[in-house]
């Protein structure tokens, strides 16, 4: 009887742990999709990013404040030329691995720049790897690596 109770408790605990892992993966994916959806609102998007985030594109940006300032200046310059410009970012094929309070996610991000006037450009595809850290129950982006396709 004692052995049966131990098996039941162990089964319950193991199933609880797998639920927690699934829940965390869903939370990470929710963060990533929200990050992509906020591409046209950089201030709101920055709430999902740690202050110490490092971003790697064609160069390394170790300072999130400078990175955000440059992104906002570029966005303002683009909007001054085309006030109706829309930017849509979508994510496909995300893979998430969780290691305690750290998650690594990789996926393909598609950027569509939809001008208010002029010619449409083809979409831009990028491989993305994110490292996210869980803080106070929320996942925040600590590292971003972009690679052109």
N, C-alpha and C positions, 0 to 999 in steps of 0.2 A: 504493500500500500504506500509506504514511504517513497519507494522508487517511482511509483506512478505519479505521485504528487510532484516530485522533482522534475519528471518529464513534462508534466503539464505546465509548471511554472517556467521551465526552460523554453518550451515552445512559445509560450506567451511572450516572454522577454525577447526572444529572437524575432518573432513576428513584429513586435513593437519597434525594434531597431530597424528593420527593413522599411517600416512605414516612415520612420523619421528620416531615413536616407531618401526615400521617394519624395517626402515633403520638402526636404532641403533642395533636391534637384529641381523640383517645380518652382521653388522660390528663386533659385538662381536663374532658371529660364525666364521667369516673370521679369526679373531685373534686366536681363539682356534684351528682351522684347520691348520693355519700357524704354530702355536706353536708345534703342533704334527708333522707336516711335517719336522720341523727343528731339530728333535731329534738327528740326526747325525751331526749337526753343533751347538754346544752349545753356541758359541760366538754369532752367528746370533740369536739363540733362546733367549738369554739373553736380546736382544734389546726389546723384548716384555714383559719383566719382570721389575717391579719397583725395585729400589735399596733397598727399605725397605720391600720387600716381606718376608712373613713368610711361610715356607713350613713345613707341618706336614706329616711325614710318620710313622715310628715306633718311632721317636722322633721329637722334635720341633727344626727346624732350623730357628732362627730369623734373621740370617745374610746372605743376598743373596750373598755377595762376598765370604764368606767361603763356602757356599753351592756350588757355581759355581766352586770354586777351587777343592773341593772334587769330584764333578762330572767329571771334566776334568781329574783329576789324575786317577780316576777309569777307565775312557774311555781310557786313554793312556796305562794303565796297561793291559786292555783287548786287545787293538789293538797290543801291543807288543807281546802278545801270539798268536794272530790271526789277522794279518794285513788285512785280507779280510772280517772280521766280519761286518755284516750289521745289523743295528737296524731299524726296521720299527714300527712306532707307528700309530695306527689308532683309530678313535673315532666313537662311535656309540651311538645312542639315546640321543643326547644332548637336554637339557632343559635350557632355558635362561629366567631369570626374570630381568627386568631393573627397577631401582629405581633412577631416575634422572641420576647422574653421576656415579652410582655404578651398576654393574651387577653381578648377581650370576648365575653360570652355573654348571650343573652337568651332567655327562656322564660316559660311560664305555670306558676306554682306553685299547687297546690291544697292547701288545708289542710282536714283533716277533724278536728273536735273530737268525740270519741266519749266521752260521759259514762258514768260507771259507774252513774249513776242520773239520772232525769229525762228530759226531752225531748232528742231529737237536734236539733241546729241544722243548717241547710243548709251545704254546703261554702263555703269562702271562696276566691275566685280572685284572684290578684295577678300583674300583670306584673312580672318581675324582670329587671334588668340587673346583671351582675357584671363587674367588672374583676379579673382574676387576674394575678399576677406569678409567674414561675418563679424559684425560689430553690433552689439545690443539687439540681436535678432534680425538685423538687416544686412543684406549683401551689398558691398560697395566695390567698385572697380579699383584695383591697385596697380594694374599693369595692362597695357594694351600693345599688341604687336600687330601691325598691318603689313601684309605682303600682297603686292599686285599679282593678278592672275595673268 
